[in-house]
Amino acid sequence: MLLGVSTATLVVFSLTTTIAAADGTGAVCERLRAEARAEAVLLYAPRILVEGARAPSVVDAGDPVGVTDGLQARASLGFSTVDALRGRALERIARAECSRTIAADRAGRALGVGARFGELAAVRAEIAYLEHHLPEIDALVSDAIERFEHQRATAIEVDELRTRRGSFRVRLTAARREAGELEELERDAPAAPQLAQLAHDVRTSELALDRERAALRGLSAWRLDVRAGVAGGERADWFAVVELGYSLGQPFVGRANRRALDAREREHQTDDRALPGQLEHLGRAMQRSVADLGAELATLDTELAAQVAERDRIAAVANDAAKQLVARFTLEIFELEARHTYLSTLATARRPLAGVLP
C-alpha cells in the first residue's frame, strides 16, 4: 500500500511540474506558481511521524501477570489524499491567478492610454501631411516675395503669407513633440484593443479564480488519512490506521460559496470602479468620440468643398490680385486638410474600441 501511495505521489509531482512549466510566462506568473508549489509540495508528500507515548498501566482481572507496561514508541509513514487534493487546488488557484493577472495587465495598459487612444496615429498622419505640403507653402511665399520685388504685391500680403507659413511650422514642431509624448504613453498599450473582449476576459478570469478558491474551501470539510508503521514497547509490531472525517458544516460551506459567487457576478455588473466597469465606460466614451468626430468631419468636408470651389473660381482670373487670393485660399485648404487628416485617422483608430465596424 505504501508503494502505491509513493507511486501516486510521484505521478502527481510529474504532472503538476509539467503543467506549471507549460503554463503562462512572465515574472508574476512564475512567482505565483513557485509560491503555490512551495505550499503544495508539503501536501503532496507522505509524512513521517515518530511518537513516544505512555499509556496508563491497566490491571486485567483475567491476566495472570496483572499489570501491563504503558510505555510505547511508534514510527509511521502517513499520506492524506485530501491534502494532495488541496495541493492540486492551490496550484489551480495559482494558474487562475496568473490568468487574472494577465487579463488585468492588458486591461490596465488599455486604460493607461484611455481617452487619448488613437491620437498618436492621428498626430503622425498630420505630421506626414504637413511635411509633404511644406515645400508648396514655401513656394507660395517665394512667389509672393518675387511679385513684391517687382512691385506686383504689397508688403502686407507677403507678411500675411509668411505669418501663415510660420504657423504651419510651429504646428509641425508641436505635433512632433506631441508624438514623442504619445509614443511613451502608448508604448506598452495593446494595438486596437477590443474593450468589450478585455472586460469579458477580466470578468471571466476573476470568476474562475473565485471558483477555484471556493473549491479549496469545500475540501476543508473532508479528512482521509492513511498511516502505517511500527510500534514498540516490550515487543514490536506493525500497525495501520485509516482515518476518515467529515464536517457537518459542509452543506453550509457549499451554500455560502454559491452566495459568494453570485454576489461576485452582481458586483461585476454594478461596480463601475472595477476594471470591467472602467473598460465599458471607456468604450462608451469612444462611441461618443467616434460620433462627434463623424459630425466634425462632415462639417470639414463641406467647408473644404466650398474653399476648393472658390479657389478654383478665382484661379481662372489671371492677375496678381487673383494670385494673392489663390495663395490665401490654398493655405486655408492646407490647414483644413491637415485637420481633416488628423480627425479621420483618429476616428479610424477609435472605431474598433467603440465596437464600430470600419
C-alpha positions as CSV (number, residue, x, y, z in Angstrom):
1,M,0.0,0.0,0.0
2,L,2.8,2.4,0.8
3,L,4.5,1.6,-2.5
4,G,1.2,2.5,-4.3
5,V,0.9,5.8,-2.4
6,S,4.5,6.7,-3.2
7,T,4.0,5.9,-6.9
8,A,0.8,8.1,-7.0
9,T,2.7,10.9,-5.3
10,L,5.4,10.8,-8.0
11,V,2.8,10.8,-10.7
12,V,1.2,13.9,-9.2
13,F,4.6,15.6,-8.9
14,S,5.4,15.0,-12.5
15,L,2.0,16.1,-13.8
16,T,1.9,19.3,-11.8
17,T,5.5,20.1,-12.8
18,T,4.7,19.7,-16.5
19,I,1.5,21.8,-16.2
20,A,3.4,24.6,-14.4
21,A,6.2,24.6,-16.9
22,A,3.8,24.8,-19.8
23,D,1.6,27.5,-18.3
24,G,1.9,31.2,-19.0
25,T,5.1,33.3,-18.9
26,G,6.2,36.3,-17.0
27,A,7.8,37.0,-13.7
28,V,4.4,37.4,-11.9
29,C,3.1,34.0,-13.1
30,E,6.4,32.4,-12.3
31,R,6.3,33.8,-8.7
32,L,2.6,32.7,-8.3
33,R,3.4,29.1,-9.4
34,A,6.5,28.9,-7.3
35,E,4.6,30.1,-4.2
36,A,1.8,27.6,-4.8
37,R,4.3,24.8,-5.4
38,A,6.1,25.7,-2.1
39,E,2.8,25.1,-0.3
40,A,1.6,22.2,-2.4
41,V,4.8,20.1,-2.2
42,L,4.3,19.7,1.6
43,L,0.7,18.5,0.9
44,Y,1.7,16.0,-1.8
45,A,4.5,14.3,0.1
46,P,4.0,11.5,2.7
47,R,4.7,12.4,6.3
48,I,7.0,10.6,8.7
49,L,5.7,10.5,12.2
50,V,7.7,9.5,15.3
51,E,5.8,9.3,18.6
52,G,6.6,8.4,22.2
53,A,3.7,7.7,24.4
54,R,2.9,6.4,27.9
55,A,-0.5,4.8,28.4
56,P,-1.7,4.2,32.0
57,S,-1.0,0.7,33.3
58,V,-4.0,-1.5,33.3
59,V,-4.9,-4.3,35.7
60,D,-6.8,-7.0,33.9
61,A,-8.5,-9.5,36.3
62,G,-8.1,-12.3,33.7
63,D,-4.4,-11.6,33.1
64,P,-2.2,-13.8,35.4
65,V,0.6,-11.1,35.1
66,G,-1.8,-8.5,36.4
67,V,-0.1,-5.3,35.2
68,T,1.0,-4.2,31.7
69,D,3.7,-1.8,30.8
70,G,2.2,1.5,29.3
71,L,5.4,2.8,27.6
72,Q,5.4,2.7,23.8
73,A,7.3,4.2,20.8
74,R,5.8,4.5,17.3
75,A,7.2,5.3,13.9
76,S,4.9,5.6,10.9
77,L,4.5,6.8,7.3
78,G,1.3,8.6,6.5
79,F,-0.4,10.1,3.4
80,S,-3.5,12.3,3.2
81,T,-5.5,12.1,0.0
82,V,-7.4,15.2,0.9
83,D,-4.1,17.1,1.4
84,A,-3.0,16.0,-2.0
85,L,-6.2,17.4,-3.5
86,R,-5.6,20.6,-1.6
87,G,-2.2,20.9,-3.1
88,R,-3.7,20.5,-6.6
89,A,-6.3,23.1,-5.7
90,L,-3.5,25.5,-4.7
91,E,-1.7,25.1,-8.0
92,R,-5.0,25.6,-9.9
93,I,-5.5,28.8,-7.9
94,A,-2.1,29.9,-8.9
95,R,-2.8,29.3,-12.6
96,A,-6.2,31.1,-12.3
97,E,-4.4,34.0,-10.6
98,C,-1.9,34.1,-13.4
99,S,-4.7,34.3,-16.0
100,R,-6.4,37.0,-14.0
101,T,-3.2,39.0,-13.7
102,I,-2.6,38.8,-17.5
103,A,-6.1,39.9,-18.3
104,A,-5.9,42.7,-15.7
105,D,-2.5,43.8,-17.1
106,R,-3.9,44.1,-20.6
107,A,-6.9,46.0,-19.3
108,G,-4.7,48.3,-17.3
109,R,-2.5,49.0,-20.3
110,A,-5.5,49.9,-22.4
111,L,-6.9,52.1,-19.6
112,G,-3.5,53.7,-19.2
113,V,-3.9,55.3,-22.7
114,G,-7.6,55.8,-22.0
115,A,-9.3,58.6,-23.9
116,R,-6.1,59.5,-25.7
117,F,-6.1,56.3,-27.7
118,G,-5.6,56.9,-31.4
119,E,-4.0,60.3,-31.0
120,L,-0.6,59.0,-31.8
121,A,-1.6,57.6,-35.2
122,A,-3.6,60.9,-35.9
123,V,-0.6,63.1,-35.0
124,R,1.7,61.0,-37.2
125,A,-0.7,61.4,-40.1
126,E,-0.9,65.1,-39.6
127,I,3.0,65.4,-39.4
128,A,3.2,63.4,-42.7
129,Y,0.7,65.8,-44.3
130,L,2.5,68.9,-43.1
131,E,5.9,67.7,-44.1
132,H,4.6,66.8,-47.6
133,H,3.0,70.2,-48.2
134,L,5.5,72.5,-46.6
135,P,7.5,72.8,-49.8
136,E,4.4,74.0,-51.6
137,I,3.8,76.6,-48.8
138,D,7.4,77.8,-49.2
139,A,6.8,78.1,-52.9
140,L,3.7,80.3,-52.3
141,V,5.7,82.6,-50.1
142,S,8.6,82.7,-52.5
143,D,6.2,83.6,-55.4
144,A,4.7,86.4,-53.2
145,I,8.2,87.8,-52.4
146,E,9.2,87.8,-56.1
147,R,6.0,89.6,-57.0
148,F,6.7,92.1,-54.3
149,E,10.2,92.7,-55.6
150,H,8.6,93.5,-59.0
151,Q,6.0,95.8,-57.2
152,R,3.1,93.4,-58.0
153,A,2.4,92.6,-54.4
154,T,2.3,94.6,-51.2
155,A,4.4,94.1,-48.1
156,I,1.2,93.3,-46.1
157,E,0.4,90.4,-48.4
158,V,3.9,89.0,-48.1
159,D,3.9,89.3,-44.3
160,E,0.5,87.6,-44.2
161,L,1.8,84.6,-46.1
162,R,5.0,84.4,-44.0
163,T,2.9,84.5,-40.8
164,R,0.7,81.7,-42.1
165,R,3.8,79.7,-43.1
166,G,5.2,80.3,-39.6
167,S,2.0,78.9,-38.0
168,F,2.3,75.7,-40.1
169,R,5.9,75.3,-39.0
170,V,5.0,75.9,-35.3
171,R,2.2,73.3,-35.6
172,L,4.6,70.8,-37.2
173,T,7.1,71.3,-34.3
174,A,4.3,71.0,-31.7
175,A,3.0,67.8,-33.5
176,R,6.4,66.2,-33.4
177,R,6.8,67.0,-29.6
178,E,3.2,65.6,-29.0
179,A,4.1,62.5,-31.0
180,G,7.1,61.9,-28.8
181,E,4.9,62.1,-25.6
182,L,2.2,59.9,-27.0
183,E,4.8,57.3,-28.1
184,E,5.8,56.9,-24.4
185,L,2.1,56.8,-23.4
186,E,1.2,54.1,-25.9
187,R,4.5,52.2,-25.8
188,D,3.1,49.2,-24.0
189,A,-0.5,49.6,-24.9
190,P,-2.2,46.8,-26.9
191,A,-2.9,47.6,-30.5
192,A,-6.5,48.3,-31.2
193,P,-7.8,46.6,-28.1
194,Q,-11.3,45.2,-28.1
195,L,-12.6,46.8,-24.9
196,A,-15.7,44.6,-24.6
197,Q,-13.5,41.5,-25.0
198,L,-11.0,42.8,-22.4
199,A,-13.8,43.4,-19.9
200,H,-15.1,39.9,-20.6
201,D,-11.7,38.4,-20.1
202,V,-11.2,40.2,-16.8
203,R,-14.6,39.1,-15.5
204,T,-14.2,35.5,-16.6
205,S,-10.7,35.2,-15.1
206,E,-11.8,36.7,-11.8
207,L,-14.8,34.4,-11.5
208,A,-12.6,31.4,-12.4
209,L,-10.3,32.4,-9.6
210,D,-13.2,32.7,-7.1
211,R,-14.5,29.3,-8.1
212,E,-11.1,27.7,-7.5
213,R,-10.9,29.3,-4.1
214,A,-14.4,28.1,-3.3
215,A,-13.4,24.6,-4.3
216,L,-10.4,24.7,-1.9
217,R,-12.7,25.9,0.9
218,G,-15.0,22.9,0.1
219,L,-12.2,20.4,0.7
220,S,-11.7,21.6,4.3
221,A,-14.7,19.6,5.4
222,W,-13.1,16.2,4.5
223,R,-10.3,14.2,6.1
224,L,-8.8,11.0,4.7
225,D,-5.5,9.9,6.2
226,V,-3.7,6.6,5.8
227,R,-0.9,5.7,8.2
228,A,1.2,2.6,8.6
229,G,4.2,1.9,10.8
230,V,5.8,0.1,13.7
231,A,5.0,0.4,17.4
232,G,7.4,-1.0,20.1
233,G,7.1,-1.5,23.8
234,E,8.0,-4.8,25.4
235,R,7.7,-6.1,21.8
236,A,7.4,-4.6,18.4
237,D,4.5,-5.0,16.0
238,W,3.2,-3.2,12.9
239,F,0.0,-1.2,12.8
240,A,-2.1,0.6,10.2
241,V,-4.7,3.4,10.7
242,V,-7.2,4.7,8.2
243,E,-8.9,7.9,9.3
244,L,-12.0,9.3,7.5
245,G,-13.6,12.5,8.8
246,Y,-16.4,14.8,7.6
247,S,-17.5,18.1,9.0
248,L,-21.3,18.6,9.3
249,G,-20.7,22.2,8.2
250,Q,-20.0,21.1,4.6
251,P,-23.6,21.9,3.4
252,F,-23.3,25.4,4.9
253,V,-19.9,25.9,3.2
254,G,-21.3,25.0,-0.2
255,R,-24.3,27.3,0.3
256,A,-22.0,30.2,1.4
257,N,-19.7,29.6,-1.6
258,R,-22.6,29.8,-4.0
259,R,-23.8,33.0,-2.4
260,A,-20.3,34.4,-2.7
261,L,-20.0,33.6,-6.4
262,D,-23.5,35.0,-7.1
263,A,-22.5,38.2,-5.3
264,R,-19.3,38.4,-7.2
265,E,-21.2,38.3,-10.5
266,R,-23.6,41.0,-9.3
267,E,-20.6,43.1,-8.2
268,H,-19.0,42.8,-11.7
269,Q,-22.3,44.0,-13.2
270,T,-22.8,47.0,-10.9
271,D,-19.3,48.2,-9.8
272,D,-18.1,50.9,-12.3
273,R,-14.8,51.3,-10.4
274,A,-13.7,47.7,-11.2
275,L,-11.6,47.1,-14.3
276,P,-14.5,45.8,-16.4
277,G,-16.7,48.8,-15.5
278,Q,-13.8,51.2,-16.4
279,L,-13.3,49.4,-19.7
280,E,-17.0,49.7,-20.5
281,H,-17.0,53.3,-19.6
282,L,-14.1,53.9,-21.9
283,G,-15.9,52.0,-24.7
284,R,-18.9,54.4,-24.3
285,A,-16.6,57.4,-24.4
286,M,-15.1,56.0,-27.6
287,Q,-18.5,55.6,-29.1
288,R,-19.4,59.2,-28.3
289,S,-16.0,60.3,-29.7
290,V,-16.5,58.5,-33.0
291,A,-19.9,60.0,-33.4
292,D,-18.6,63.5,-32.6
293,L,-15.7,63.0,-35.0
294,G,-18.0,62.0,-37.7
295,A,-20.0,65.1,-37.3
296,E,-16.9,67.3,-37.3
297,L,-15.5,65.6,-40.4
298,A,-18.8,66.2,-42.2
299,T,-18.6,69.9,-41.4
300,L,-14.9,70.0,-42.6
301,D,-15.9,68.2,-45.8
302,T,-18.5,70.9,-46.6
303,E,-16.1,73.7,-45.8
304,L,-13.3,72.2,-47.8
305,A,-15.5,71.8,-50.8
306,A,-16.5,75.4,-50.6
307,Q,-12.9,76.6,-50.2
308,V,-11.7,74.5,-53.2
309,A,-14.5,75.7,-55.4
310,E,-13.8,79.3,-54.5
311,R,-10.1,78.9,-55.1
312,D,-10.6,77.3,-58.5
313,R,-13.0,80.1,-59.5
314,I,-10.5,82.8,-58.6
315,A,-7.6,80.9,-60.2
316,A,-9.4,81.4,-63.5
317,V,-8.6,85.1,-63.3
318,A,-5.1,85.7,-64.4
319,N,-3.8,88.7,-62.5
320,D,-1.7,89.5,-59.4
321,A,-4.7,90.1,-57.1
322,A,-6.1,86.7,-58.0
323,K,-2.8,85.0,-57.3
324,Q,-2.7,86.5,-53.8
325,L,-6.3,85.3,-53.1
326,V,-5.4,81.9,-54.5
327,A,-2.4,81.7,-52.2
328,R,-4.7,82.6,-49.2
329,F,-7.3,80.0,-50.1
330,T,-4.6,77.4,-50.7
331,L,-3.2,77.9,-47.2
332,E,-6.7,77.7,-45.8
333,I,-7.3,74.5,-47.6
334,F,-3.9,73.1,-46.4
335,E,-4.9,73.9,-42.8
336,L,-8.4,72.3,-43.2
337,E,-6.9,69.2,-44.9
338,A,-4.3,68.8,-42.1
339,R,-7.1,69.0,-39.6
340,H,-9.2,66.5,-41.7
341,T,-6.3,64.1,-41.9
342,Y,-5.9,64.2,-38.1
343,L,-9.6,63.7,-37.4
344,S,-10.2,61.0,-39.9
345,T,-7.1,59.0,-38.7
346,L,-8.3,59.4,-35.1
347,A,-11.8,58.2,-36.0
348,T,-10.4,55.2,-37.8
349,A,-8.2,54.2,-34.8
350,R,-11.1,54.6,-32.4
351,R,-13.8,52.7,-34.3
352,P,-12.6,49.2,-33.0
353,L,-12.7,50.5,-29.4
354,A,-16.2,51.8,-29.9
355,G,-17.3,48.5,-31.4
356,V,-18.0,50.1,-34.8
357,L,-17.1,48.2,-37.9
358,P,-14.8,50.1,-40.3
